[in-house]
Amino acid sequence: MRLPGRAGSLLAAAPLAFDPYPDRVVALVAKARIPTVYHQRYFVEAGGLMSYAPNLLDTWRRVATFVDRIIKGAQPGDLPIEQPTKFELVINLKTAKTLGLTIPQSLLQRADQVIE
């Protein structure tokens, strides 16, 4: 049941300033009992409900190829702009249970990782 004037869910696309503090951010959201989708998996590993985000390891691998090209003489302005192509869905079932949520099987099957 959603109370008037109260958010039913939250998309936490937090600025980088919050990234070093996933435990604190997750604790504040958990206290409010708001189902939240985070911008990186480490918030889910800290107890958040779920995240859907670019795979950081894949992103850093792509960065390394650009650094290599620049070191070999390429001009940064001549390099193409890329967007992430590999995303991952991470779901924390323990948090879902705490919030009284049932995650649909179809979503669980699509998840790259399910934390139990």
ROSEKE-433598 format. One record per atom (N, C-alpha, C): residue number from 1; residue in one letter; atom name; y, x, z. Coordinates in steps of 0.1 Angstrom, whole numbers, padded with zeros to 4 digits. Layout:
N
ATOM    k  r   a     c2     c1     c3
ATOM  NUM  A  CA      Y      X      Z
...
This chain:
116
ATOM    k  r   a     c2     c1     c3
ATOM    1  M   N  -0012   0008   0000
ATOM    1  M  CA   0000   0000   0000
ATOM    1  M   C   0012   0009   0000
ATOM    2  R   N   0022   0006  -0009
ATOM    2  R  CA   0034   0013  -0009
ATOM    2  R   C   0045   0006  -0002
ATOM    3  L   N   0052   0013   0006
ATOM    3  L  CA   0063   0007   0014
ATOM    3  L   C   0076   0007   0006
ATOM    4  P   N   0084  -0003   0007
ATOM    4  P  CA   0097  -0003  -0001
ATOM    4  P   C   0105   0009   0003
ATOM    5  G   N   0111   0015  -0008
ATOM    5  G  CA   0120   0027  -0005
ATOM    5  G   C   0112   0039  -0003
ATOM    6  R   N   0099   0039  -0005
ATOM    6  R  CA   0091   0051  -0002
ATOM    6  R   C   0084   0055  -0015
ATOM    7  A   N   0084   0068  -0018
ATOM    7  A  CA   0077   0072  -0030
ATOM    7  A   C   0062   0070  -0029
ATOM    8  G   N   0056   0066  -0040
ATOM    8  G  CA   0042   0064  -0041
ATOM    8  G   C   0034   0077  -0044
ATOM    9  S   N   0041   0086  -0051
ATOM    9  S  CA   0036   0099  -0054
ATOM    9  S   C   0047   0109  -0057
ATOM   10  L   N   0043   0121  -0059
ATOM   10  L  CA   0053   0132  -0062
ATOM   10  L   C   0048   0142  -0072
ATOM   11  L   N   0057   0146  -0081
ATOM   11  L  CA   0054   0157  -0090
ATOM   11  L   C   0062   0169  -0085
ATOM   12  A   N   0056   0179  -0079
ATOM   12  A  CA   0063   0190  -0073
ATOM   12  A   C   0064   0201  -0083
ATOM   13  A   N   0074   0201  -0091
ATOM   13  A  CA   0077   0212  -0100
ATOM   13  A   C   0087   0221  -0093
ATOM   14  A   N   0082   0228  -0083
ATOM   14  A  CA   0091   0235  -0074
ATOM   14  A   C   0097   0248  -0080
ATOM   15  P   N   0109   0251  -0077
ATOM   15  P  CA   0115   0263  -0082
ATOM   15  P   C   0108   0275  -0076
ATOM   16  L   N   0109   0286  -0083
ATOM   16  L  CA   0102   0299  -0079
ATOM   16  L   C   0105   0302  -0064
ATOM   17  A   N   0116   0298  -0058
ATOM   17  A  CA   0119   0301  -0045
ATOM   17  A   C   0109   0296  -0035
ATOM   18  F   N   0101   0285  -0039
ATOM   18  F  CA   0091   0279  -0030
ATOM   18  F   C   0077   0285  -0032
ATOM   19  D   N   0076   0293  -0043
ATOM   19  D  CA   0062   0298  -0046
ATOM   19  D   C   0056   0307  -0035
ATOM   20  P   N   0064   0315  -0028
ATOM   20  P  CA   0058   0323  -0018
ATOM   20  P   C   0054   0315  -0005
ATOM   21  Y   N   0057   0302  -0005
ATOM   21  Y  CA   0054   0294   0007
ATOM   21  Y   C   0046   0282   0004
ATOM   22  P   N   0035   0283  -0003
ATOM   22  P  CA   0027   0271  -0006
ATOM   22  P   C   0022   0264   0006
ATOM   23  D   N   0018   0271   0017
ATOM   23  D  CA   0013   0265   0029
ATOM   23  D   C   0024   0256   0035
ATOM   24  R   N   0036   0261   0036
ATOM   24  R  CA   0047   0253   0042
ATOM   24  R   C   0050   0241   0033
ATOM   25  V   N   0051   0242   0020
ATOM   25  V  CA   0054   0231   0011
ATOM   25  V   C   0043   0220   0013
ATOM   26  V   N   0031   0225   0012
ATOM   26  V  CA   0019   0215   0013
ATOM   26  V   C   0019   0208   0027
ATOM   27  A   N   0022   0216   0037
ATOM   27  A  CA   0023   0210   0051
ATOM   27  A   C   0033   0199   0052
ATOM   28  L   N   0045   0201   0046
ATOM   28  L  CA   0055   0191   0046
ATOM   28  L   C   0052   0179   0039
ATOM   29  V   N   0046   0180   0027
ATOM   29  V  CA   0041   0169   0019
ATOM   29  V   C   0030   0162   0026
ATOM   30  A   N   0021   0169   0032
ATOM   30  A  CA   0009   0163   0038
ATOM   30  A   C   0014   0154   0050
ATOM   31  K   N   0024   0159   0057
ATOM   31  K  CA   0030   0152   0068
ATOM   31  K   C   0035   0138   0064
ATOM   32  A   N   0041   0138   0052
ATOM   32  A  CA   0046   0125   0046
ATOM   32  A   C   0035   0117   0040
ATOM   33  R   N   0023   0122   0038
ATOM   33  R  CA   0011   0116   0032
ATOM   33  R   C   0014   0110   0018
ATOM   34  I   N   0020   0119   0010
ATOM   34  I  CA   0024   0115  -0004
ATOM   34  I   C   0015   0123  -0013
ATOM   35  P   N   0007   0116  -0022
ATOM   35  P  CA  -0001   0123  -0032
ATOM   35  P   C   0008   0131  -0041
ATOM   36  T   N   0005   0143  -0043
ATOM   36  T  CA   0014   0152  -0050
ATOM   36  T   C   0006   0161  -0060
ATOM   37  V   N   0012   0162  -0072
ATOM   37  V  CA   0007   0171  -0083
ATOM   37  V   C   0016   0183  -0083
ATOM   38  Y   N   0011   0195  -0081
ATOM   38  Y  CA   0019   0207  -0080
ATOM   38  Y   C   0019   0214  -0093
ATOM   39  H   N   0028   0224  -0094
ATOM   39  H  CA   0030   0232  -0106
ATOM   39  H   C   0021   0244  -0107
ATOM   40  Q   N   0014   0247  -0097
ATOM   40  Q  CA   0004   0259  -0098
ATOM   40  Q   C  -0007   0256  -0089
ATOM   41  R   N  -0019   0262  -0092
ATOM   41  R  CA  -0031   0260  -0085
ATOM   41  R   C  -0031   0265  -0071
ATOM   42  Y   N  -0023   0275  -0067
ATOM   42  Y  CA  -0024   0280  -0054
ATOM   42  Y   C  -0018   0270  -0043
ATOM   43  F   N  -0011   0260  -0048
ATOM   43  F  CA  -0007   0249  -0039
ATOM   43  F   C  -0019   0240  -0035
ATOM   44  V   N  -0028   0239  -0045
ATOM   44  V  CA  -0040   0231  -0043
ATOM   44  V   C  -0049   0239  -0034
ATOM   45  E   N  -0050   0252  -0036
ATOM   45  E  CA  -0059   0260  -0028
ATOM   45  E   C  -0053   0260  -0013
ATOM   46  A   N  -0040   0258  -0011
ATOM   46  A  CA  -0034   0257   0002
ATOM   46  A   C  -0036   0243   0008
ATOM   47  G   N  -0042   0234   0001
ATOM   47  G  CA  -0044   0220   0006
ATOM   47  G   C  -0038   0209  -0001
ATOM   48  G   N  -0030   0212  -0012
ATOM   48  G  CA  -0024   0202  -0020
ATOM   48  G   C  -0034   0193  -0027
ATOM   49  L   N  -0030   0182  -0033
ATOM   49  L  CA  -0040   0173  -0039
ATOM   49  L   C  -0045   0178  -0053
ATOM   50  M   N  -0035   0181  -0062
ATOM   50  M  CA  -0040   0186  -0075
ATOM   50  M   C  -0028   0193  -0082
ATOM   51  S   N  -0032   0201  -0092
ATOM   51  S  CA  -0023   0207  -0101
ATOM   51  S   C  -0027   0207  -0115
ATOM   52  Y   N  -0018   0207  -0124
ATOM   52  Y  CA  -0020   0208  -0138
ATOM   52  Y   C  -0010   0218  -0143
ATOM   53  A   N  -0014   0229  -0147
ATOM   53  A  CA  -0005   0240  -0150
ATOM   53  A   C  -0010   0250  -0160
ATOM   54  P   N  -0001   0258  -0166
ATOM   54  P  CA  -0006   0269  -0174
ATOM   54  P   C  -0015   0279  -0166
ATOM   55  N   N  -0025   0284  -0172
ATOM   55  N  CA  -0033   0294  -0165
ATOM   55  N   C  -0025   0307  -0164
ATOM   56  L   N  -0023   0311  -0152
ATOM   56  L  CA  -0014   0323  -0150
ATOM   56  L   C  -0020   0336  -0155
ATOM   57  L   N  -0033   0337  -0154
ATOM   57  L  CA  -0040   0349  -0159
ATOM   57  L   C  -0038   0350  -0174
ATOM   58  D   N  -0040   0339  -0181
ATOM   58  D  CA  -0039   0339  -0195
ATOM   58  D   C  -0024   0342  -0199
ATOM   59  T   N  -0015   0336  -0191
ATOM   59  T  CA  -0001   0338  -0194
ATOM   59  T   C   0003   0353  -0193
ATOM   60  W   N  -0002   0360  -0182
ATOM   60  W  CA   0001   0374  -0180
ATOM   60  W   C  -0005   0383  -0191
ATOM   61  R   N  -0017   0379  -0196
ATOM   61  R  CA  -0023   0386  -0207
ATOM   61  R   C  -0014   0385  -0219
ATOM   62  R   N  -0009   0374  -0222
ATOM   62  R  CA   0000   0372  -0233
ATOM   62  R   C   0013   0381  -0231
ATOM   63  V   N   0018   0381  -0219
ATOM   63  V  CA   0030   0389  -0216
ATOM   63  V   C   0027   0404  -0219
ATOM   64  A   N   0015   0408  -0216
ATOM   64  A  CA   0011   0422  -0218
ATOM   64  A   C   0011   0426  -0233
ATOM   65  T   N   0007   0416  -0241
ATOM   65  T  CA   0007   0419  -0256
ATOM   65  T   C   0021   0421  -0261
ATOM   66  F   N   0031   0413  -0255
ATOM   66  F  CA   0045   0414  -0259
ATOM   66  F   C   0050   0428  -0254
ATOM   67  V   N   0047   0431  -0242
ATOM   67  V  CA   0052   0444  -0237
ATOM   67  V   C   0047   0456  -0246
ATOM   68  D   N   0034   0455  -0250
ATOM   68  D  CA   0028   0465  -0258
ATOM   68  D   C   0035   0466  -0271
ATOM   69  R   N   0039   0455  -0277
ATOM   69  R  CA   0045   0455  -0290
ATOM   69  R   C   0060   0461  -0289
ATOM   70  I   N   0066   0458  -0278
ATOM   70  I  CA   0080   0463  -0276
ATOM   70  I   C   0079   0478  -0274
ATOM   71  I   N   0069   0483  -0266
ATOM   71  I  CA   0068   0497  -0263
ATOM   71  I   C   0065   0505  -0277
ATOM   72  K   N   0058   0498  -0286
ATOM   72  K  CA   0055   0504  -0299
ATOM   72  K   C   0066   0503  -0309
ATOM   73  G   N   0078   0497  -0304
ATOM   73  G  CA   0090   0497  -0313
ATOM   73  G   C   0094   0484  -0318
ATOM   74  A   N   0087   0473  -0315
ATOM   74  A  CA   0092   0460  -0320
ATOM   74  A   C   0105   0456  -0312
ATOM   75  Q   N   0114   0449  -0319
ATOM   75  Q  CA   0126   0444  -0313
ATOM   75  Q   C   0123   0431  -0306
ATOM   76  P   N   0126   0430  -0293
ATOM   76  P  CA   0123   0417  -0286
ATOM   76  P   C   0129   0405  -0293
ATOM   77  G   N   0140   0406  -0299
ATOM   77  G  CA   0146   0394  -0306
ATOM   77  G   C   0138   0390  -0318
ATOM   78  D   N   0130   0399  -0323
ATOM   78  D  CA   0122   0396  -0335
ATOM   78  D   C   0108   0390  -0332
ATOM   79  L   N   0104   0390  -0319
ATOM   79  L  CA   0091   0385  -0315
ATOM   79  L   C   0092   0370  -0314
ATOM   80  P   N   0081   0363  -0317
ATOM   80  P  CA   0081   0348  -0317
ATOM   80  P   C   0081   0343  -0302
ATOM   81  I   N   0087   0332  -0301
ATOM   81  I  CA   0086   0325  -0288
ATOM   81  I   C   0073   0318  -0287
ATOM   82  E   N   0066   0319  -0276
ATOM   82  E  CA   0053   0312  -0274
ATOM   82  E   C   0054   0303  -0262
ATOM   83  Q   N   0046   0293  -0263
ATOM   83  Q  CA   0043   0284  -0252
ATOM   83  Q   C   0029   0286  -0247
ATOM   84  P   N   0027   0283  -0234
ATOM   84  P  CA   0013   0284  -0229
ATOM   84  P   C   0004   0275  -0237
ATOM   85  T   N  -0008   0280  -0239
ATOM   85  T  CA  -0018   0272  -0247
ATOM   85  T   C  -0030   0268  -0238
ATOM   86  K   N  -0032   0275  -0227
ATOM   86  K  CA  -0044   0273  -0218
ATOM   86  K   C  -0039   0267  -0205
ATOM   87  F   N  -0042   0255  -0202
ATOM   87  F  CA  -0038   0248  -0190
ATOM   87  F   C  -0051   0246  -0181
ATOM   88  E   N  -0049   0244  -0169
ATOM   88  E  CA  -0060   0241  -0160
ATOM   88  E   C  -0056   0230  -0150
ATOM   89  L   N  -0066   0222  -0148
ATOM   89  L  CA  -0065   0211  -0138
ATOM   89  L   C  -0074   0214  -0126
ATOM   90  V   N  -0068   0214  -0114
ATOM   90  V  CA  -0075   0217  -0102
ATOM   90  V   C  -0073   0205  -0092
ATOM   91  I   N  -0084   0201  -0086
ATOM   91  I  CA  -0083   0189  -0077
ATOM   91  I   C  -0089   0193  -0064
ATOM   92  N   N  -0083   0188  -0053
ATOM   92  N  CA  -0088   0191  -0040
ATOM   92  N   C  -0093   0177  -0034
ATOM   93  L   N  -0107   0176  -0034
ATOM   93  L  CA  -0113   0163  -0030
ATOM   93  L   C  -0111   0161  -0015
ATOM   94  K   N  -0110   0172  -0007
ATOM   94  K  CA  -0108   0170   0007
ATOM   94  K   C  -0095   0164   0010
ATOM   95  T   N  -0085   0168   0003
ATOM   95  T  CA  -0071   0162   0004
ATOM   95  T   C  -0071   0148  -0001
ATOM   96  A   N  -0078   0145  -0012
ATOM   96  A  CA  -0079   0131  -0017
ATOM   96  A   C  -0085   0122  -0006
ATOM   97  K   N  -0095   0127   0000
ATOM   97  K  CA  -0102   0119   0011
ATOM   97  K   C  -0092   0116   0022
ATOM   98  T   N  -0085   0127   0026
ATOM   98  T  CA  -0075   0125   0037
ATOM   98  T   C  -0065   0115   0034
ATOM   99  L   N  -0061   0114   0021
ATOM   99  L  CA  -0051   0105   0017
ATOM   99  L   C  -0057   0091   0014
ATOM  100  G   N  -0070   0090   0015
ATOM  100  G  CA  -0076   0077   0012
ATOM  100  G   C  -0077   0074  -0003
ATOM  101  L   N  -0077   0084  -0011
ATOM  101  L  CA  -0078   0083  -0026
ATOM  101  L   C  -0092   0085  -0031
ATOM  102  T   N  -0095   0078  -0042
ATOM  102  T  CA  -0107   0080  -0049
ATOM  102  T   C  -0103   0086  -0063
ATOM  103  I   N  -0107   0098  -0066
ATOM  103  I  CA  -0104   0104  -0079
ATOM  103  I   C  -0114   0099  -0089
ATOM  104  P   N  -0110   0093  -0100
ATOM  104  P  CA  -0119   0088  -0110
ATOM  104  P   C  -0128   0099  -0115
ATOM  105  Q   N  -0141   0096  -0118
ATOM  105  Q  CA  -0151   0105  -0123
ATOM  105  Q   C  -0146   0111  -0136
ATOM  106  S   N  -0139   0104  -0144
ATOM  106  S  CA  -0135   0109  -0157
ATOM  106  S   C  -0125   0120  -0155
ATOM  107  L   N  -0117   0120  -0145
ATOM  107  L  CA  -0107   0130  -0142
ATOM  107  L   C  -0114   0142  -0136
ATOM  108  L   N  -0124   0140  -0127
ATOM  108  L  CA  -0132   0151  -0121
ATOM  108  L   C  -0139   0159  -0132
ATOM  109  Q   N  -0144   0152  -0142
ATOM  109  Q  CA  -0152   0158  -0152
ATOM  109  Q   C  -0143   0167  -0161
ATOM  110  R   N  -0130   0164  -0162
ATOM  110  R  CA  -0121   0172  -0169
ATOM  110  R   C  -0115   0184  -0162
ATOM  111  A   N  -0117   0184  -0149
ATOM  111  A  CA  -0111   0194  -0140
ATOM  111  A   C  -0117   0208  -0143
ATOM  112  D   N  -0109   0218  -0142
ATOM  112  D  CA  -0114   0232  -0144
ATOM  112  D   C  -0120   0236  -0130
ATOM  113  Q   N  -0115   0231  -0119
ATOM  113  Q  CA  -0120   0234  -0106
ATOM  113  Q   C  -0118   0222  -0097
ATOM  114  V   N  -0129   0219  -0089
ATOM  114  V  CA  -0128   0209  -0079
ATOM  114  V   C  -0131   0215  -0066
ATOM  115  I   N  -0121   0214  -0057
ATOM  115  I  CA  -0123   0220  -0043
ATOM  115  I   C  -0128   0209  -0034
ATOM  116  E   N  -0139   0212  -0028
ATOM  116  E  CA  -0145   0202  -0019
ATOM  116  E   C  -0144   0205  -0004
